[in-house]
Amino acid sequence: MPERNVVSWTAMVRGYVEEGMITEAETLFWQMPEKNVVSWTVMLGGFIRDSRIDDARRLFDMMPEKDVVAQTNMVLGYCQDGRVDEGREVFDEMPKKNVISWTTMISGYVNNNRIDVARKLFEVMPEKNEVSWTAMLMGYTQCGRIQDAWELFKAMPMKSVVASNSMILGLGQNGEVQKARVVFDQMREKDDATWSGMIKVYERKGYELEVIDLFTLMQKEGVRVNFPSLISVLSVCASLASLDHGRQVHAQLVRCQFDVDVYVASVLITMYIKCGELLKGKLIFDNFASKDIVMWNSIISGYAQYGLGEKSLKVFHEMSSSGVMPDDVTLVGVLSACSYTGKVKEGREIFESMKSKYLVEPKTEHYACMVDLLGRAGQVEDAMKLIEAMPFEPDAIIWGSLLGACRTHMKLDLAEVAAKKLLQLEPKNAGPYILLSNIYASQGRFHDVAELRKNMRKRNVIKPPGCSWIEVEKKVHLFTGRDCVSHPEHPMIMRMLEKIGGLLREAGYCPDSSFVLHDVDEEEKVHSLRYHSEKLAVAYGLVKLPEGVPIRVMKNLRVCGDCHSAIKLISKVMGREIILRDANRFHHFKDGLCSCRDYW
């Protein structure tokens, strides 16, 4: 340039600063033949950006003229460096302060966890804007003072999108999900963070049906779902086995080309497996070239949950051959596969070679798998010996596995030992009471059953209600035992149950009343079995889903033996494929047979 003025010099210094080239900016700054307040302020900002706060202070002291921008920058620099008191000194010395200066000082206190001081300063601000209110609010939400945040939020004359988003997350983390939804619904404008924040709150707090409803609302309103929200929705689809919505999310991931990511592929595999579409999960696995350990673990565990022990072991050996070293999760998956299919010899070999061959130290969960493996196979005494030989104290999962085996094989003496240990570890867990009650009831010891129930009441232990659900026409329908009266299509469900009951009787089905704990007459026991939640969900699926479409039912607890026998026969007499996912595994019913081969 033939002629340079202070503006062109300052522009060049600013260019260096914005590119992070602070040393070059400083050299050029000191070469300037003339400097104005903007030049000084730009260089000051460069030092602060480079965290050279002492250099910034020296420059600040040299400035012939300090305007409100330079002074506010100096306050900001000190606060960012954690030197809040020095920032406050500069703030107090400012002859004129604007709303940005006040907000900067308040934000400095907030970001250095001095919330109460920030609030005192906030209260004496002569003028507040949207940013000031939002800075103070976020201070409260970030340190978990949600009630203070809520009171401030209600007093805000203008509620910014950022403030509302922060309030949604804060209320959600505090468990106040309904309040969070009220804030969400009252927002006139919503951005990506609003929708993803509300979805995250629902997902983390277990409001899975609400996640699906919100996702559906986003689709209707044409809101583009961002990546974190898609992953959250996908996780919920896996948990609820909501296959239709899972497919929608998969399609969106493909359109956005997110499906090429190895993490996304792993989540998709898990979703399809948990929705009863093992083949689709395996297809994604096979088509992905660079498989990581998570993908291998997903498919190994998937085969295990379906009772396909041979295939799980085959993939496990393929993994080892491909050079991927199994981790502790892999070995839990493959030991579970051995347990679910009675492969005691293979399971023992893998467990005993964990440390030497795979360099994995057996943890509690691996011992739990082995106790389950031995227990299912009827080797309950060996399972007890393994527990006694463990190098650490057995946890509730291990004692629970042993108790379950005792229930299956009617080992009352060991069952009482396991139950006692479980109640010491988890006094509020209804599980051991229920399993022990099962054993007592099956042997006609209803006095002991009554005593257990008395203890449950005394300790305020509540049995979680059994519930099952099924997705029909992109809506999840929930059923609890004996209660389908509240369902709008109750009469149709009852008619289908009557029809099924007749067909089952003709096929020779006899209800197994040993799965009813109550000391009541046989007729009432049969009536109770008829209305188990999984049977209600299957009946609804038979009513609503066309022939050829698999009926997919989920249950929150382990399926009872009578329901397992009944659903096997239903699949035969109705000519339907039924996939039931309970708390432990999948049962794939077809032509009167189950994929578990009655080993569960």
TIMIMAR-253715 format. One line per 2 residues: their letters; for each residue x, y, z of C-alpha. Coordinates in Angstrom, 1 decimal, m for minus. Example, Ala and Ser with C-alpha at 12.3 -4.5 7.8 and 13.67 -1.06 7.14 Angstrom:
BEGIN
as) 12.3:m4.5:7.8 ~ 13.7:m1.1:7.1
***
This chain:
BEGIN
mp) 0.0:0.0:0.0 ~ 1.5:3.4:m1.0
er) m0.3:5.0:1.9 ~ m1.3:3.5:5.2
nv) m3.4:5.1:7.8 ~ m4.3:4.1:11.4
vs) m7.3:2.2:10.1 ~ m5.3:0.0:7.7
wt) m2.6:m0.7:10.4 ~ m5.3:m1.6:12.9
am) m7.0:m3.9:10.3 ~ m3.8:m5.8:9.8
vr) m3.2:m6.2:13.5 ~ m6.8:m7.4:13.9
gy) m6.2:m9.9:11.1 ~ m3.3:m11.4:12.9
ve) m5.2:m11.5:16.2 ~ m8.2:m13.3:14.6
eg) m5.9:m15.9:13.1 ~ m4.3:m16.5:16.5
mi) m0.9:m15.1:15.4 ~ m0.5:m12.9:18.5
te) 3.3:m12.5:18.3 ~ 3.1:m11.2:14.7
ae) 0.3:m8.9:15.8 ~ 2.4:m7.5:18.7
tl) 5.4:m6.9:16.4 ~ 3.2:m5.0:13.9
fw) 1.4:m3.1:16.7 ~ 4.7:m1.6:18.1
qm) 5.7:m0.6:14.5 ~ 2.6:1.5:14.1
pe) 3.4:5.2:13.6 ~ 0.1:6.2:15.1
kn) m2.3:4.3:17.4 ~ m5.9:5.1:18.4
vv) m8.1:3.6:21.1 ~ m9.3:0.9:18.7
sw) m5.7:m0.2:17.9 ~ m4.9:m0.5:21.6
tv) m8.2:m2.4:22.3 ~ m7.5:m4.8:19.5
ml) m4.1:m5.6:20.8 ~ m5.4:m5.9:24.3
gg) m7.9:m8.4:23.1 ~ m5.2:m10.4:21.4
fi) m3.2:m10.8:24.6 ~ m6.4:m11.8:26.5
rd) m7.2:m14.3:23.7 ~ m3.7:m15.8:24.1
sr) m4.1:m16.0:27.9 ~ m1.3:m13.5:28.4
id) m3.1:m11.6:31.1 ~ m0.1:m9.9:32.7
da) 1.0:m8.6:29.2 ~ m2.6:m7.4:28.7
rr) m2.5:m5.6:32.0 ~ 0.8:m3.9:31.2
lf) m0.6:m2.8:27.8 ~ m3.8:m1.6:29.6
dm) m1.8:0.6:32.0 ~ 0.1:2.1:29.0
mp) m3.1:3.1:27.1 ~ m3.4:6.8:26.8
ek) m7.2:6.5:26.7 ~ m9.3:3.7:28.1
dv) m12.8:3.4:26.7 ~ m15.5:1.1:28.1
va) m14.7:m1.6:25.6 ~ m11.1:m1.8:26.7
qt) m12.0:m1.8:30.4 ~ m14.6:m4.5:29.9
nm) m12.1:m6.6:28.0 ~ m9.7:m6.3:30.9
vl) m12.4:m7.5:33.3 ~ m13.2:m10.4:31.0
gy) m9.5:m11.4:30.8 ~ m9.0:m11.4:34.6
cq) m12.2:m13.5:35.1 ~ m11.3:m16.0:32.4
dg) m7.9:m16.4:34.2 ~ m9.7:m17.1:37.5
rv) m8.5:m13.7:38.9 ~ m12.0:m12.4:39.7
de) m11.0:m10.0:42.4 ~ m8.6:m8.2:40.1
gr) m11.3:m8.1:37.5 ~ m13.6:m6.6:40.1
ev) m11.0:m3.9:40.9 ~ m10.9:m2.9:37.2
fd) m14.8:m2.9:37.1 ~ m15.1:m0.7:40.2
em) m12.6:1.8:38.8 ~ m14.6:2.2:35.6
pk) m16.1:5.7:35.4 ~ m18.8:4.6:33.1
kn) m20.3:1.1:32.9 ~ m22.7:m0.2:30.3
vi) m24.9:m3.3:30.5 ~ m22.2:m5.4:28.8
sw) m19.7:m4.4:31.5 ~ m22.1:m5.4:34.3
tt) m23.0:m8.7:32.5 ~ m19.3:m9.5:32.0
mi) m18.5:m9.1:35.7 ~ m21.6:m11.2:36.7
sg) m20.6:m13.9:34.2 ~ m17.1:m13.8:35.7
yv) m18.4:m14.6:39.2 ~ m20.7:m17.3:37.8
nn) m18.0:m19.0:35.8 ~ m15.8:m19.0:39.0
nr) m18.5:m20.5:41.1 ~ m19.2:m17.4:43.2
id) m23.0:m17.4:42.5 ~ m24.1:m15.5:45.5
va) m21.8:m12.6:44.8 ~ m23.0:m12.7:41.2
rk) m26.6:m12.4:42.4 ~ m25.8:m9.4:44.7
lf) m24.3:m7.6:41.8 ~ m27.1:m8.6:39.5
ev) m29.6:m7.1:41.9 ~ m28.0:m3.7:41.8
mp) m27.6:m3.5:38.0 ~ m29.1:m0.3:36.8
ek) m30.2:m1.9:33.6 ~ m30.6:m5.6:32.7
ne) m30.9:m7.2:29.2 ~ m31.7:m10.7:28.0
vs) m28.0:m11.7:28.2 ~ m27.8:m10.5:31.9
wt) m30.8:m12.5:33.0 ~ m29.6:m15.6:31.0
am) m26.0:m15.4:32.5 ~ m27.4:m15.3:36.1
lm) m29.9:m18.1:35.3 ~ m27.2:m20.4:33.9
gy) m25.1:m19.8:36.9 ~ m27.8:m21.4:39.1
tq) m28.5:m24.3:36.7 ~ m24.8:m25.1:36.2
cg) m24.2:m25.4:40.0 ~ m27.5:m27.4:40.5
ri) m29.5:m24.7:42.4 ~ m32.5:m25.4:40.4
qd) m35.1:m23.9:42.7 ~ m33.2:m20.5:42.7
aw) m33.0:m20.8:38.9 ~ m36.8:m21.5:38.6
el) m37.7:m18.5:40.7 ~ m35.4:m16.3:38.6
fk) m36.8:m17.8:35.4 ~ m40.3:m16.9:36.4
am) m39.3:m13.3:37.1 ~ m37.6:m12.9:33.7
pm) m39.3:m10.2:31.6 ~ m38.0:m11.9:28.5
ks) m37.1:m15.5:28.3 ~ m34.5:m16.2:25.7
vv) m34.2:m19.5:23.9 ~ m30.8:m20.1:25.6
as) m32.3:m19.4:29.1 ~ m35.3:m21.7:28.4
ns) m33.0:m24.5:27.1 ~ m30.9:m24.2:30.2
mi) m34.0:m24.4:32.4 ~ m35.3:m27.5:30.6
lg) m32.0:m29.3:31.2 ~ m31.7:m28.1:34.8
lg) m35.3:m29.1:35.7 ~ m34.8:m32.4:34.0
qn) m31.6:m33.2:35.9 ~ m33.4:m32.3:39.1
ge) m36.1:m34.9:38.2 ~ m38.8:m32.2:37.6
vq) m39.7:m33.5:34.2 ~ m43.2:m32.1:34.0
ka) m42.0:m28.6:34.8 ~ m39.4:m29.0:32.0
rv) m42.1:m29.9:29.6 ~ m44.2:m26.9:30.7
vf) m41.2:m24.6:29.8 ~ m40.8:m26.5:26.5
dq) m44.5:m26.0:25.6 ~ m44.5:m22.3:26.5
mr) m41.6:m21.5:24.2 ~ m42.6:m19.6:21.1
ek) m39.4:m20.2:19.4 ~ m37.4:m23.5:19.7
dd) m34.0:m24.3:18.3 ~ m32.2:m27.6:17.8
at) m30.9:m27.5:21.4 ~ m34.5:m27.1:22.7
ws) m35.8:m30.3:21.1 ~ m32.6:m32.3:21.8
gm) m32.6:m31.1:25.4 ~ m36.2:m32.2:26.0
ik) m35.5:m35.6:24.4 ~ m32.4:m36.0:26.5
vy) m34.4:m35.2:29.7 ~ m37.0:m37.8:28.8
er) m34.5:m40.4:27.9 ~ m32.3:m40.0:31.0
kg) m35.3:m40.1:33.3 ~ m36.9:m43.1:31.8
ye) m39.8:m41.4:30.0 ~ m39.4:m43.6:26.9
le) m42.9:m43.3:25.5 ~ m42.6:m39.5:25.7
vi) m39.4:m39.6:23.7 ~ m41.3:m41.5:20.9
dl) m44.2:m39.0:21.1 ~ m41.8:m36.0:20.9
ft) m40.0:m37.6:18.0 ~ m43.3:m38.1:16.2
lm) m44.2:m34.4:16.9 ~ m40.9:m33.3:15.4
qk) m41.7:m35.3:12.3 ~ m45.2:m33.7:12.0
eg) m43.8:m30.2:12.5 ~ m41.0:m30.7:10.0
vr) m38.2:m30.2:12.5 ~ m34.9:m31.6:11.4
vn) m33.7:m34.0:14.1 ~ m30.0:m33.4:15.0
fp) m27.5:m36.2:15.5 ~ m27.6:m36.4:19.4
sl) m31.4:m36.6:19.3 ~ m31.3:m39.3:16.6
is) m29.0:m41.4:18.8 ~ m31.2:m40.8:21.9
vl) m34.3:m41.8:20.0 ~ m32.6:m44.9:18.6
sv) m31.6:m45.9:22.1 ~ m35.2:m45.6:23.2
ca) m36.4:m47.6:20.2 ~ m34.0:m50.3:21.3
sl) m35.3:m50.2:24.9 ~ m39.0:m50.2:23.8
as) m38.4:m52.5:20.8 ~ m40.2:m49.8:18.7
ld) m39.1:m51.2:15.3 ~ m41.1:m48.8:13.1
hg) m39.6:m45.7:14.7 ~ m36.2:m47.3:14.7
rq) m36.5:m47.8:11.0 ~ m37.4:m44.1:10.6
vh) m34.4:m43.0:12.5 ~ m32.2:m45.4:10.5
aq) m33.5:m43.8:7.3 ~ m32.7:m40.3:8.6
lv) m29.2:m41.4:9.5 ~ m28.7:m42.8:6.0
rc) m30.0:m39.5:4.4 ~ m27.5:m37.5:6.6
qf) m24.7:m40.1:5.8 ~ m24.3:m40.7:9.6
dv) m24.7:m44.5:9.1 ~ m21.0:m44.8:7.9
dv) m19.9:m43.9:11.4 ~ m18.8:m47.0:13.4
yv) m20.5:m45.8:16.6 ~ m23.8:m45.3:14.8
as) m23.5:m48.7:13.2 ~ m23.0:m50.3:16.6
vl) m26.1:m48.5:18.0 ~ m28.1:m49.6:14.9
it) m27.1:m53.2:15.4 ~ m28.1:m53.1:19.0
my) m31.5:m51.5:18.1 ~ m32.4:m54.1:15.5
ik) m31.3:m56.9:17.8 ~ m33.4:m55.6:20.7
cg) m36.4:m55.1:18.3 ~ m36.2:m58.8:17.4
el) m34.6:m58.2:14.0 ~ m31.4:m60.2:14.5
lk) m30.9:m60.8:10.7 ~ m31.1:m57.0:10.0
gk) m28.5:m56.4:12.8 ~ m26.2:m59.1:11.3
li) m26.6:m57.5:7.8 ~ m25.3:m54.2:9.1
fd) m22.5:m56.0:10.9 ~ m21.5:m57.9:7.8
nf) m21.6:m54.9:5.5 ~ m19.4:m52.8:7.7
as) m15.7:m53.3:6.8 ~ m13.9:m51.7:9.7
kd) m15.5:m53.4:12.7 ~ m14.6:m52.2:16.2
iv) m14.8:m54.1:19.5 ~ m18.3:m52.6:20.2
mw) m19.7:m54.0:17.0 ~ m18.3:m57.5:17.6
ns) m19.7:m57.4:21.2 ~ m23.1:m56.3:20.0
ii) m23.5:m59.3:17.6 ~ m22.0:m61.8:20.1
sg) m24.4:m60.6:22.8 ~ m27.3:m60.5:20.3
ya) m26.9:m64.2:19.4 ~ m26.6:m65.0:23.1
qy) m29.9:m63.3:23.9 ~ m31.6:m65.3:21.1
gl) m30.3:m68.5:22.5 ~ m28.1:m69.1:19.5
ge) m25.0:m70.3:21.4 ~ m23.3:m72.0:18.4
ks) m23.5:m68.8:16.3 ~ m22.3:m66.6:19.2
lk) m19.3:m68.9:19.7 ~ m18.6:m68.9:15.9
vf) m18.5:m65.1:15.8 ~ m16.4:m65.0:18.9
he) m13.8:m67.3:17.2 ~ m14.0:m65.2:14.0
ms) m13.3:m62.1:16.1 ~ m10.2:m63.6:17.6
ss) m9.0:m64.8:14.2 ~ m9.4:m61.3:12.7
gv) m6.9:m59.9:15.3 ~ m9.4:m58.1:17.5
mp) m8.7:m58.9:21.1 ~ m11.8:m59.7:23.2
dd) m12.4:m57.5:26.2 ~ m14.4:m58.1:29.4
vt) m17.7:m57.2:27.7 ~ m17.0:m59.8:24.9
lv) m16.4:m62.5:27.5 ~ m19.6:m61.6:29.3
gv) m21.5:m62.0:26.0 ~ m19.9:m65.4:25.1
ls) m20.3:m66.8:28.6 ~ m24.0:m65.8:28.6
ac) m24.3:m67.6:25.2 ~ m22.9:m70.7:26.8
sy) m25.2:m70.3:29.8 ~ m28.4:m69.8:27.7
tg) m27.7:m72.9:25.6 ~ m26.3:m75.3:28.3
kv) m22.7:m75.3:26.9 ~ m21.1:m76.1:30.2
ke) m17.9:m77.5:28.8 ~ m17.2:m74.6:26.4
gr) m18.1:m72.1:29.1 ~ m15.7:m73.6:31.6
ei) m12.9:m73.6:29.0 ~ m13.4:m70.0:28.1
fe) m13.7:m68.9:31.8 ~ m10.6:m70.8:32.8
sm) m8.5:m69.3:30.0 ~ m9.7:m65.7:30.4
ks) m6.5:m64.5:32.1 ~ m3.9:m66.7:30.3
ky) m5.3:m66.5:26.7 ~ m7.3:m63.3:26.6
lv) m5.5:m61.3:29.3 ~ m8.8:m60.4:31.0
ep) m9.0:m60.6:34.8 ~ m12.4:m62.3:35.7
kt) m14.7:m59.8:37.3 ~ m17.9:m60.2:39.2
eh) m20.0:m60.3:36.0 ~ m18.0:m63.2:34.6
ya) m18.4:m65.2:37.8 ~ m22.2:m64.4:37.7
cm) m22.3:m65.9:34.2 ~ m20.5:m69.0:35.4
vd) m22.9:m69.4:38.4 ~ m25.8:m69.0:36.0
ll) m24.3:m71.5:33.5 ~ m23.8:m74.1:36.2
gr) m27.1:m73.4:37.9 ~ m29.1:m73.7:34.7
ag) m27.4:m77.0:34.0 ~ m28.5:m78.3:37.4
qv) m25.0:m78.2:38.8 ~ m26.2:m76.0:41.7
ed) m23.6:m77.4:44.3 ~ m20.8:m76.7:41.8
am) m22.1:m73.2:41.4 ~ m22.1:m72.7:45.2
kl) m18.5:m74.0:45.3 ~ m17.5:m71.5:42.7
ie) m19.1:m68.7:44.8 ~ m17.1:m69.8:47.9
am) m13.9:m69.9:45.9 ~ m14.3:m66.3:44.5
pf) m11.4:m63.9:45.2 ~ m13.9:m61.2:46.2
ep) m17.2:m60.9:47.9 ~ m20.2:m62.1:45.7
da) m22.7:m59.4:44.8 ~ m26.4:m59.4:44.4
ii) m26.3:m60.5:40.8 ~ m24.4:m63.7:41.7
wg) m26.7:m64.6:44.6 ~ m29.6:m63.8:42.3
sl) m28.3:m66.2:39.7 ~ m27.9:m69.0:42.3
lg) m31.4:m68.3:43.7 ~ m32.9:m68.5:40.2
ac) m31.2:m71.9:39.7 ~ m32.5:m73.1:43.1
rt) m36.0:m72.2:42.0 ~ m35.7:m74.2:38.7
hm) m34.2:m77.2:40.4 ~ m36.0:m77.0:43.7
kl) m33.0:m76.7:46.0 ~ m34.6:m75.2:49.0
dl) m31.7:m75.3:51.4 ~ m29.4:m73.4:49.1
ae) m32.3:m71.1:48.0 ~ m32.7:m69.9:51.6
va) m28.9:m69.3:51.9 ~ m29.0:m67.2:48.6
ak) m32.1:m65.4:49.6 ~ m30.7:m64.4:53.0
kl) m27.5:m63.1:51.4 ~ m29.5:m61.2:48.8
lq) m31.7:m59.5:51.5 ~ m28.6:m58.4:53.3
le) m27.2:m56.8:50.1 ~ m30.5:m55.4:48.8
pk) m33.1:m55.2:51.6 ~ m35.6:m53.3:49.4
na) m35.3:m55.7:46.4 ~ m38.5:m57.7:46.0
gp) m36.8:m60.3:43.8 ~ m35.5:m62.7:46.5
yi) m38.8:m62.6:48.3 ~ m40.7:m63.5:45.1
ll) m38.4:m66.3:44.1 ~ m38.4:m67.8:47.6
sn) m42.2:m67.4:47.6 ~ m42.3:m69.3:44.3
iy) m40.4:m72.2:45.9 ~ m42.5:m72.3:49.1
as) m45.8:m72.0:47.1 ~ m44.8:m74.8:44.7
qg) m44.3:m77.0:47.8 ~ m47.6:m75.9:49.4
rf) m45.8:m74.1:52.2 ~ m48.2:m71.2:52.2
hd) m47.5:m70.3:55.9 ~ m43.9:m69.5:54.8
va) m45.3:m67.5:51.9 ~ m47.5:m65.5:54.2
el) m44.5:m64.9:56.5 ~ m42.4:m63.6:53.6
rk) m45.2:m61.3:52.6 ~ m45.5:m60.0:56.2
nm) m41.7:m59.2:56.2 ~ m42.1:m57.4:52.8
rk) m44.9:m55.2:54.3 ~ m42.8:m54.6:57.4
rn) m39.8:m53.5:55.4 ~ m41.9:m51.6:52.8
vi) m40.7:m53.8:50.0 ~ m42.9:m53.4:46.9
kp) m43.0:m56.0:44.1 ~ m42.7:m54.3:40.7
pg) m45.8:m55.0:38.6 ~ m45.4:m57.2:35.6
cs) m46.1:m55.3:32.4 ~ m45.8:m56.0:28.7
wi) m46.1:m53.8:25.7 ~ m46.5:m54.1:22.0
ev) m46.1:m51.6:19.1 ~ m49.0:m51.3:16.7
ek) m49.3:m48.7:14.0 ~ m46.4:m46.8:15.5
kv) m48.0:m46.6:18.9 ~ m46.8:m48.5:22.0
hl) m49.6:m50.2:23.9 ~ m48.9:m51.1:27.5
ft) m50.6:m53.9:29.5 ~ m50.4:m54.9:33.2
gr) m51.5:m58.2:34.7 ~ m55.3:m58.5:35.0
dc) m55.8:m54.9:33.8 ~ m56.8:m54.4:30.3
vs) m60.2:m52.8:31.1 ~ m58.6:m49.4:30.7
hp) m57.6:m50.2:27.1 ~ m60.0:m48.6:24.6
eh) m60.2:m52.0:22.7 ~ m60.8:m54.1:25.8
pm) m63.8:m56.0:24.4 ~ m61.8:m57.1:21.3
im) m59.0:m58.3:23.5 ~ m61.4:m60.3:25.7
rm) m63.0:m62.0:22.7 ~ m59.5:m62.9:21.4
le) m58.6:m64.4:24.8 ~ m61.8:m66.5:24.7
ki) m60.9:m67.7:21.2 ~ m57.3:m68.5:22.2
gg) m58.5:m70.3:25.4 ~ m60.8:m72.6:23.4
ll) m58.1:m73.4:20.8 ~ m55.5:m74.1:23.5
re) m57.8:m76.5:25.4 ~ m58.5:m78.4:22.2
ag) m54.8:m78.6:21.7 ~ m54.4:m80.2:25.1
yc) m53.1:m77.1:27.0 ~ m53.4:m77.4:30.8
pd) m52.5:m74.2:32.8 ~ m49.6:m74.7:35.2
ss) m50.9:m73.2:38.4 ~ m47.5:m73.6:40.2
fv) m46.7:m70.2:38.8 ~ m49.4:m68.5:40.9
lh) m48.2:m67.8:44.4 ~ m51.6:m67.2:46.0
dv) m53.1:m69.7:48.4 ~ m56.4:m69.7:46.5
de) m58.4:m72.4:44.8 ~ m57.4:m73.9:41.4
ee) m60.1:m72.1:39.5 ~ m58.9:m68.7:40.7
kv) m55.3:m69.6:39.9 ~ m56.2:m70.5:36.3
hs) m58.1:m67.2:36.0 ~ m55.1:m65.3:37.2
lr) m52.8:m67.0:34.7 ~ m55.1:m66.1:31.9
yh) m54.6:m62.4:32.4 ~ m50.8:m62.2:32.6
se) m49.6:m59.1:30.8 ~ m47.7:m61.0:28.1
kl) m50.9:m63.0:27.1 ~ m52.9:m59.7:26.9
av) m50.2:m58.2:24.6 ~ m50.1:m61.3:22.4
ay) m53.9:m61.3:22.2 ~ m53.9:m57.6:21.1
gl) m51.2:m58.4:18.5 ~ m53.4:m61.2:17.1
vk) m56.3:m58.7:16.9 ~ m54.5:m55.9:15.2
lp) m51.6:m57.2:13.2 ~ m52.2:m58.9:9.8
eg) m51.2:m62.5:9.2 ~ m47.6:m62.8:8.1
vp) m46.4:m59.9:10.4 ~ m44.5:m61.1:13.5
ir) m46.0:m60.2:16.8 ~ m43.3:m58.5:18.9
vm) m44.0:m58.3:22.7 ~ m41.7:m57.0:25.4
kn) m42.0:m57.7:29.1 ~ m40.2:m56.0:32.0
lr) m39.8:m59.2:34.0 ~ m38.9:m62.8:33.3
vc) m41.7:m64.6:31.4 ~ m43.4:m67.1:33.6
gd) m43.3:m70.8:32.7 ~ m47.1:m71.1:32.0
ch) m47.0:m68.2:29.6 ~ m44.0:m69.6:27.8
sa) m45.9:m72.9:27.3 ~ m49.1:m71.2:26.3
ik) m47.4:m68.8:23.8 ~ m45.6:m71.8:22.2
li) m49.0:m73.4:21.5 ~ m50.6:m70.1:20.4
sk) m47.9:m69.8:17.7 ~ m49.0:m73.2:16.5
vm) m52.8:m73.0:16.7 ~ m52.9:m69.5:15.3
gr) m50.1:m70.0:12.7 ~ m48.2:m66.9:13.9
ei) m44.6:m66.0:14.6 ~ m44.3:m64.4:18.1
il) m41.2:m62.8:19.4 ~ m41.1:m62.1:23.1
rd) m38.3:m60.2:24.8 ~ m38.3:m60.5:28.6
an) m35.9:m59.1:31.1 ~ m33.2:m61.7:30.3
rf) m33.5:m62.8:26.7 ~ m35.5:m63.4:23.5
hh) m38.0:m66.2:22.9 ~ m38.8:m66.7:19.3
fk) m42.0:m68.8:19.0 ~ m43.0:m70.5:15.7
dg) m44.9:m73.7:14.9 ~ m45.2:m74.6:18.6
lc) m41.5:m74.4:19.2 ~ m39.3:m71.8:21.0
sc) m35.8:m70.7:20.0 ~ m34.7:m71.3:23.6
rd) m35.5:m75.0:23.2 ~ m37.1:m74.8:26.6
yw) m33.7:m74.2:28.2 ~ m34.2:m70.9:30.0
***
